Amino acid sequence: MNQKREIELLMFEVLPYISNISYIKEIFEEAESLEDLERKVEELLKVEKDITKKTDLKILLEKIKEAKEKSSNLL
């Protein structure tokens, strides 16, 4: 599966759990791959002060790790 499609599917899986949808959607749109998305989320977690955004980022990071684990199990 190509990277953009994988990111798109992950976005639909994550958004129901997210409070600040526009913030997280913007992060998805900027990402080129799951690895890129994971790196960006980890960087944002280090600097984000808003508790709601930080919680959303933690949820997203957990879902990214689950998706990466699923894809590695398929190989």
Beta strands, then each sheet from edge to edge (+ up, - down):
end
